[in-house]
Structures are given as C-alpha cells and as structure tokens.
Amino acid sequence: MNIAGVPASEVLAELDQRRATEPDVHAARLFGLVYPSGRDDLEALFFEVHRRYLFHNALNPFKFPEIAALETEVVQMTGALLNVPDAGGGTMTSGGTESILMSMLVNRERANARGIERPQIVAPYSAHPAYAKAAHYFGMDLVSAPLDDHWRVDVREMAKLVGPSTAVLVASAFSYPHGVMDPVADVAALAAESGIGCHVDACVGGFVLPFLERLGRDVPAWDFRVEGVTEISADVHKFGYVPKGASVILHRDPDWSSHQVFLYDRWPAGLYGSPAIMGARPAAPIATAWAAMRYLGLDGYTEIMRDLMATVVKIRRGLESMTGVEIVGEPIGPVLALHSSTIDLYAVGDVMDQRGWNLNRNVEPRGLHMMLSPAHAMVADELLADFADAVANHSESKGVEARYS
Ligand SMILES: *Cc1c(COP(=O)(O)O)cnc(C)c1O
C-alpha cells in the first residue's frame, strides 16, 4: 500500500483506465459470464437498491429482520415459480456453486444418517464442475454418468452406476455445455426407486423454463411437480438479470434446515448460526433479487424471455444457414453449442476474438459456445455477419483452450 493516499478522482481514473482494457459488460460481446438485460430501467433500479444496502450484513436476522424477510420472500417467489410444496424451503446463496454445495451437503447428511460412510454423487458428464467441487470439499465421490447421442444423460447407463453408497442423482435443466434438458422425470424416478435424492440443476434454466412454459412452449416436466425431485438450484444472477451474488437453493423436504443450517455456541460470543457457506453476507444481492422480482413480475420476465427467444431463433437460423456449422443437440433455451465436421471452429473463434467477441470454446464436441442474453438482440446482425466472415476467412487455430479460470 502507498504510504499516503491519493485523491478519489485519481483512484477512479485509474480504475476506469484498468477497466477499459477488459471487455465491456454492457456491449453484449460477452457470453455466459454476464447476463445483460439491455434494460436501462432495470439497471437504474439495481443501482438504487445497491446504494441503499451497500454496507448491510445479512448474517444476523435478529438485527436485520427485514433483510431476512426479503430473503424469505425471494425464496418463496422462486419456490412458487418452481412449484415447491408448502412444506419445502430453502435459502439464498452467493451463486450456483454455493447452492449446489448446500444441496450436496444436505444429501451427504441424509446418506450419513442412513449409515453410508462415503456417499456418492452420480451426475451427468455434462453437469457443472460444482458437483466435483462439492465431492472434493465434503468427502464424497463423484461418479460421472455418460451422455446419449443427444448430449443428455443416458439414464440406463446412470442406473447401472447407482449402488449402495449413492446419495444423490443429478439432472441439469438445462445443461451449461450444450443447453439441453436431461430427462429429469426418468432421473427422478430412478432416484425415488432407489430411495435417494435427486438434485435438478436449474442454475441457468431456473429463470428461463418457467417463462418458456408461460409462453406456451413445449417444456418437459422438470421442477418440483416431478415426483422424486428433492432439490433445485436456480441462479437469480443469470436469467434473473441481477448482479452477481444471488442464487436460490430449494428443498422439497422439511428436514433440509436441520442439515443445511449450521449452529454453534461453544465460543465466547454466544450462539452463531448460518444457513450456508458465507458468514458475514452482503445484503445487496438479496435486496436486488427481491427488487427485480417485484418490479418485473411474472409478466415482465415472460416478456423479456419472449424477446430473448426471438433473438435465439434469429441467431440459430443464421448460424445453421452457414455451410458446415451445426447446432449441437436440441437446445431448449438461450444456449447454442456449435460444432462442425468440416470447419475448424476454434480458428473461427480466433477471428471472432480479434473482432472483440469473446466466444467460449467447448471441448466435447469440439466447437464454440454461445450463452445468449437479452442484450444480444442489439448485436445479432453484427454477430452473424462477423461469424459468416470468420467462417469464410480464417487460418489455422492458434490453440486457444476451452477454459474458465
Ligand atoms: C452457472 C452454473 C452453475 C454454477 O453457478 P455459479 O453461479 O457460476 O457458481 C451451475 N450449474 C449450471 C448449469 C450453471 O449454468
């Protein structure tokens, strides 16, 4: 640290300069890392909410009962969206990873209570790495179930992997790598038959699928209406459009809180309780999630989804019209995984990078990955024109790897 401080204007100027070297989060040239709504009214609301809650701490519900109530209302609104039974419950967390960690912890505890010493998570090969992280953190084993020809988990193969130590099965609704729905009903039935948990990972789909259903689209059953689904994770900081730090984990069974909530009173400062991993917790993500839901309502979210799907269809058609470019599987929402057996899409990705698009690479099948957000509507034509040009004019791939960190 410098000995003397510097004026605030200088601090901000330096930050602006440093920020300018990185992708603009509003320019709709990023995919997956941010989910811009393209809505100035929403962003203005989020700024105001953040200003009001910047310094609060959601750790102590006795001191800040209204923050606790806001969290409860976000959990209830999300629960209603995903049809959780009245007896169910859950909490907000900092993100999809923490939601998944909490679910795996609860499933581990349930398995431990049944006498299973080292419980297993059986998850599709396409499941998010957070399940591997949970296994690593909580002394569980991750067993990877293969995918079928449509990039969905192969439930017959999954059934062969279920053994006496299996604690929980995972299905994605929908998957991050390919944007396809796993056969949730079949996975949940297998779990119910085996007397174990079924976590549906709707981190990305949780605020997409209910609105697709409201739009009259064909959405296979995937939420708590499916018997056997015990947990669902849904990220507000993805297609709920709020800034990072907001997710919801929901449990069907009322025993969740005894396993998820940590209580401790053997230290000098009295009873300490915490529902998830974080101790001190920012209140702004809670208040912002609440504000977004109150402001948009079901109709507001549904309208945004209608426009987003129009953009998805436009970009999908445009890409499919390019010779050699294929869409992987049958994506249900805003994820398009691209593959080609004639074009080196990594080389196409290099050209797109040079033009300021930040397309992610997929390893399997080798290709590119587009997580489309509402703000991509304003760049769809430019994206397609650049992509067509890159398909026509690229050299060898520079070997940029598929990676997130
Ligand atoms: C984003 C995502 C996660 C992890 O969420 P984070 O908020 O990044 O921790 C888990 N599963 C799926 C399907 C996701 O898309």
The ligand as a Gaussian input file, in Angstrom:
#p B3LYP/6-31G(d) Opt

LIG

0 1
 C      -23.667000     -21.201000     -13.808000
 C      -23.999000     -22.613000     -13.496000
 C      -23.620000     -23.192000     -12.272000
 C      -22.727000     -22.512000     -11.270000
 O      -23.148000     -21.265000     -10.889000
 P      -22.159000     -20.116000     -10.387000
 O      -23.116000     -19.017000     -10.106000
 O      -21.216000     -19.825000     -11.508000
 O      -21.453000     -20.585000      -9.177000
 C      -24.054000     -24.478000     -12.040000
 N      -24.785000     -25.152000     -12.935000
 C      -25.147000     -24.632000     -14.125000
 C      -25.971000     -25.439000     -15.081000
 C      -24.759000     -23.342000     -14.443000
 O      -25.099000     -22.817000     -15.634000

